[in-house]
Amino acid sequence: MMGPMLADVIDLLICPVCREGLARAGGAVRCGRGHSFDVARQGYVSLLTGSAAPGTADTPAMVAARADFLAAGHYAPLADRLARLCADAAVVADAGAGTGYYLARALPEGAAGIALDISRHAIKRAARAHPRVGAVVADVWRPLPVRDVSVDVLLNVFAPRNPAEFARVLRPGGTLVVVTPAARHLRPLVERLGLLSVDEDKERRLEEALGGRFARTGLDAVEVALDLGHPAVEAVVGMGPSAWHTDPGTLADRVRALPDPVRVTASFQITTWVPRAC
């Protein structure tokens, strides 16, 4: 039978093939046209169609590093800020949810949450993140398997953005919450470890990407000073995009050369957006 998490959100999901509504059907979910999708034993469902390998999906190592780092509470101030932005929502979705950490922390009492991510390894964890979160494997770059105008708050934390789909699923008056790294994020690790730095044009590119369909309603910053031991440094590097570009041996040598612990700045920019009237 379908787990309780998917049961909370099944009415909000649609078939990725024909876009009809989905309903429970034993150990699967199925649309009226007969397209069926098995529910994994971990409680999530894959609504990802096609056979192409998801090249940008987080690997098991990246997911494990993220789970360990976030569980230690290093980014809790960011999660708390997101929770305040979601306080009045009945339905919260997270596009690029990863392990479900932020969605689980932000979900108000009695609300339903939809975790969407292309990585099965991440979604397995998101399915256990909160009893009212339904976890779905989906590609943010493609049409989302979510009903029109069904979401009150859509979170997008360090993840790809699909403005047309984000505008489609948000209810009138709904809010898109985007979190991006600020210029000082992970200093001085960026310099000392040779990590990817934040694009100086990131804010302009964000406005260009979203401005056609959304109007920005707020800009906030969260900055946290962290004292990280070497294992936490390796985790924060391993959970992000630099994991794709950093040689493990070289990274280990550079981490050993750091103070233990090392003072690090976590710096985030939060922007809020509402869909423009058509």
C-alpha positions as CSV (number, residue, x, y, z in Angstrom):
1,M,0.0,0.0,0.0
2,M,1.0,3.6,-0.5
3,G,2.8,5.1,2.5
4,P,1.2,7.9,4.4
5,M,3.6,10.5,2.9
6,L,2.4,10.1,-0.7
7,A,-1.2,9.8,0.5
8,D,-1.0,13.4,1.7
9,V,0.1,14.8,-1.7
10,I,-1.4,12.3,-4.2
11,D,-4.2,14.7,-5.1
12,L,-1.6,17.4,-5.9
13,L,0.4,15.2,-8.4
14,I,-0.2,14.6,-12.1
15,C,0.9,12.0,-14.6
16,P,4.1,13.0,-16.3
17,V,3.0,11.3,-19.5
18,C,-0.6,12.6,-20.1
19,R,-0.9,15.2,-17.3
20,E,-4.0,13.7,-15.8
21,G,-4.5,13.3,-12.1
22,L,-3.0,10.4,-10.2
23,A,-4.6,8.0,-7.6
24,R,-3.4,5.3,-5.4
25,A,-3.5,1.7,-6.8
26,G,-2.0,-0.7,-4.4
27,G,1.7,-0.4,-4.5
28,A,1.6,2.1,-7.3
29,V,0.1,5.4,-8.4
30,R,-1.9,5.4,-11.6
31,C,-3.7,7.9,-13.9
32,G,-7.1,7.4,-15.6
33,R,-5.4,6.5,-18.8
34,G,-3.5,3.6,-17.2
35,H,0.0,5.0,-16.8
36,S,1.3,3.4,-13.7
37,F,4.3,4.2,-11.5
38,D,5.6,2.0,-8.7
39,V,6.0,3.3,-5.2
40,A,9.5,2.3,-3.9
41,R,9.7,0.5,-0.6
42,Q,11.3,3.6,0.8
43,G,8.1,5.5,0.2
44,Y,8.9,7.7,-2.8
45,V,7.6,7.5,-6.4
46,S,9.6,8.2,-9.6
47,L,7.6,10.3,-12.1
48,L,10.7,10.7,-14.3
49,T,10.0,9.6,-17.8
50,G,12.5,8.6,-20.5
51,S,15.7,6.6,-20.4
52,A,18.3,9.3,-20.5
53,A,20.6,9.2,-17.4
54,P,20.2,12.3,-15.2
55,G,23.7,13.7,-15.5
56,T,23.3,16.4,-12.8
57,A,21.8,14.2,-10.1
58,D,23.6,14.1,-6.8
59,T,25.6,11.0,-6.3
60,P,25.3,8.8,-3.1
61,A,28.5,10.3,-1.8
62,M,27.2,13.9,-2.3
63,V,23.9,13.0,-0.7
64,A,25.6,11.4,2.3
65,A,27.9,14.4,2.8
66,R,24.9,16.8,2.6
67,A,22.9,14.7,5.1
68,D,25.7,14.6,7.6
69,F,26.5,18.4,7.3
70,L,22.9,19.6,7.5
71,A,22.1,17.2,10.4
72,A,24.9,18.9,12.4
73,G,22.8,22.1,12.3
74,H,25.3,24.3,10.5
75,Y,22.7,25.8,8.2
76,A,19.8,25.8,10.7
77,P,19.6,29.6,10.7
78,L,18.7,29.5,7.0
79,A,16.2,26.7,7.6
80,D,14.6,28.8,10.4
81,R,14.3,31.8,8.0
82,L,12.6,29.6,5.4
83,A,10.2,28.3,8.0
84,R,9.0,31.8,8.7
85,L,8.3,32.4,5.0
86,C,6.2,29.2,4.9
87,A,4.3,29.8,8.1
88,D,0.9,30.4,6.5
89,A,1.1,27.8,3.7
90,A,-1.1,24.8,3.4
91,V,1.0,23.3,0.6
92,V,4.8,23.7,0.3
93,A,6.8,22.3,-2.6
94,D,10.6,22.2,-2.9
95,A,12.0,22.0,-6.4
96,G,15.4,20.5,-6.0
97,A,14.7,19.3,-2.5
98,G,17.8,17.1,-2.0
99,T,17.4,15.2,1.2
100,G,14.3,17.2,2.2
101,Y,16.1,19.0,5.1
102,Y,14.8,22.5,4.3
103,L,11.3,21.4,3.4
104,A,10.9,19.3,6.6
105,R,12.1,22.2,8.7
106,A,9.9,24.8,6.9
107,L,6.6,22.8,6.7
108,P,3.9,24.3,9.0
109,E,1.8,22.2,11.3
110,G,-0.9,20.4,9.3
111,A,0.6,21.4,5.9
112,A,1.5,19.0,3.1
113,G,4.9,19.0,1.4
114,I,6.1,17.9,-2.0
115,A,9.8,17.1,-2.4
116,L,11.0,17.1,-6.0
117,D,14.5,16.0,-7.0
118,I,16.2,14.2,-9.9
119,S,18.4,12.2,-7.6
120,R,16.9,8.9,-6.3
121,H,19.6,8.8,-3.6
122,A,18.4,12.2,-2.3
123,I,14.7,11.4,-2.6
124,K,15.1,8.2,-0.6
125,R,16.1,10.4,2.3
126,A,13.5,13.1,1.6
127,A,10.8,10.4,1.8
128,R,11.8,9.9,5.5
129,A,12.4,13.6,6.3
130,H,8.9,14.4,7.5
131,P,5.6,12.4,7.9
132,R,3.7,14.8,5.7
133,V,6.3,15.1,2.9
134,G,5.6,13.2,-0.3
135,A,8.9,12.5,-2.2
136,V,9.0,12.4,-6.0
137,V,11.8,11.8,-8.5
138,A,11.4,14.5,-11.1
139,D,13.5,16.8,-13.3
140,V,13.1,20.5,-12.5
141,W,14.1,21.3,-16.1
142,R,11.1,19.5,-17.4
143,P,7.3,19.9,-16.8
144,L,6.7,19.2,-13.1
145,P,4.3,16.4,-12.1
146,V,2.3,18.9,-10.0
147,R,-1.2,20.2,-10.6
148,D,-1.8,23.8,-11.8
149,V,-2.2,26.5,-9.1
150,S,-1.8,24.0,-6.2
151,V,1.2,25.2,-4.3
152,D,1.2,28.1,-1.7
153,V,5.0,28.4,-1.3
154,L,7.6,26.9,-3.7
155,L,11.1,26.6,-2.3
156,N,14.2,26.6,-4.6
157,V,17.3,26.2,-2.5
158,F,20.6,26.0,-4.5
159,A,18.8,24.3,-7.3
160,P,17.9,24.8,-11.0
161,R,15.0,27.0,-11.8
162,N,12.1,26.5,-14.3
163,P,10.2,29.8,-14.3
164,A,7.4,28.7,-16.5
165,E,6.7,25.7,-14.4
166,F,7.1,27.5,-11.1
167,A,4.5,30.1,-12.2
168,R,2.1,27.3,-13.4
169,V,2.1,25.4,-10.1
170,L,1.8,28.4,-7.7
171,R,-1.6,29.5,-6.6
172,P,-2.7,33.1,-7.0
173,G,-0.9,35.0,-4.3
174,G,1.6,32.2,-3.9
175,T,5.3,32.8,-3.2
176,L,8.5,31.5,-4.9
177,V,11.4,31.5,-2.4
178,V,14.8,31.3,-4.0
179,V,18.0,30.8,-2.0
180,T,21.4,31.4,-3.7
181,P,24.9,31.6,-2.3
182,A,26.1,35.2,-1.7
183,A,29.5,36.5,-2.6
184,R,31.1,35.6,0.8
185,H,29.7,32.1,0.9
186,L,32.3,29.5,2.2
187,R,35.1,32.0,2.5
188,P,38.0,31.4,3.1
189,L,37.5,27.8,1.8
190,V,36.9,29.0,-1.7
191,E,40.4,30.4,-1.9
192,R,42.3,27.9,0.2
193,L,40.7,24.8,-1.4
194,G,40.3,26.0,-4.9
195,L,36.5,25.7,-4.9
196,L,34.0,27.1,-7.4
197,S,33.3,30.8,-6.6
198,V,30.0,32.6,-6.8
199,D,29.3,34.2,-10.1
200,E,29.5,38.0,-9.7
201,D,26.5,38.4,-12.1
202,K,24.4,35.8,-10.3
203,E,21.8,38.4,-9.0
204,R,21.4,39.9,-12.5
205,R,21.1,36.5,-14.1
206,L,18.5,35.5,-11.5
207,E,16.5,38.7,-12.3
208,E,16.7,38.0,-16.0
209,A,15.6,34.4,-15.6
210,L,12.6,35.1,-13.3
211,G,11.7,38.6,-14.2
212,G,9.5,37.8,-17.2
213,R,7.1,35.7,-15.1
214,F,7.7,36.9,-11.6
215,A,8.0,40.1,-9.7
216,R,10.5,40.2,-6.8
217,T,8.9,41.1,-3.5
218,G,11.7,40.7,-1.0
219,L,15.5,40.4,-0.6
220,D,17.1,39.1,2.6
221,A,20.5,37.9,3.6
222,V,21.5,35.2,6.1
223,E,25.1,35.0,7.2
224,V,26.5,32.6,9.7
225,A,30.0,32.2,11.1
226,L,30.9,28.6,11.5
227,D,33.9,26.8,13.1
228,L,34.3,23.7,11.1
229,G,36.5,20.7,11.8
230,H,38.2,19.0,9.0
231,P,35.4,16.3,8.5
232,A,32.8,19.0,8.3
233,V,35.0,20.9,5.7
234,E,35.2,17.8,3.6
235,A,31.4,17.3,3.9
236,V,30.5,20.9,2.9
237,V,32.8,20.6,-0.2
238,G,31.5,17.1,-1.0
239,M,27.9,18.1,-0.9
240,G,28.0,20.9,-3.4
241,P,29.0,21.6,-7.1
242,S,32.6,21.7,-6.3
243,A,32.4,17.9,-5.6
244,W,32.3,17.5,-9.4
245,H,35.4,19.6,-10.0
246,T,37.8,18.8,-7.1
247,D,40.3,16.0,-7.1
248,P,39.8,14.0,-3.8
249,G,43.5,13.6,-3.2
250,T,44.3,17.2,-3.8
251,L,41.4,18.3,-1.6
252,A,42.5,16.0,1.3
253,D,46.0,17.6,1.2
254,R,44.6,21.1,1.2
255,V,42.1,20.3,4.0
256,R,45.0,19.0,6.2
257,A,46.8,22.3,5.7
258,L,43.9,24.2,7.2
259,P,43.5,25.2,10.9
260,D,41.3,22.6,12.8
261,P,38.7,24.0,13.3
262,V,38.7,26.7,10.6
263,R,36.4,29.8,10.7
264,V,34.1,29.8,7.7
265,T,31.4,32.2,6.6
266,A,28.1,30.7,5.3
267,S,26.4,33.5,3.3
268,F,23.0,33.2,1.7
269,Q,20.7,35.4,-0.3
270,I,16.9,34.8,-0.1
271,T,14.7,36.4,-2.7
272,T,10.9,36.1,-2.7
273,W,8.8,36.4,-5.8
274,V,5.1,36.4,-6.9
275,P,3.8,35.4,-10.3
276,R,3.0,38.3,-12.6
277,A,-0.5,38.6,-13.8
278,C,-1.0,37.1,-17.2
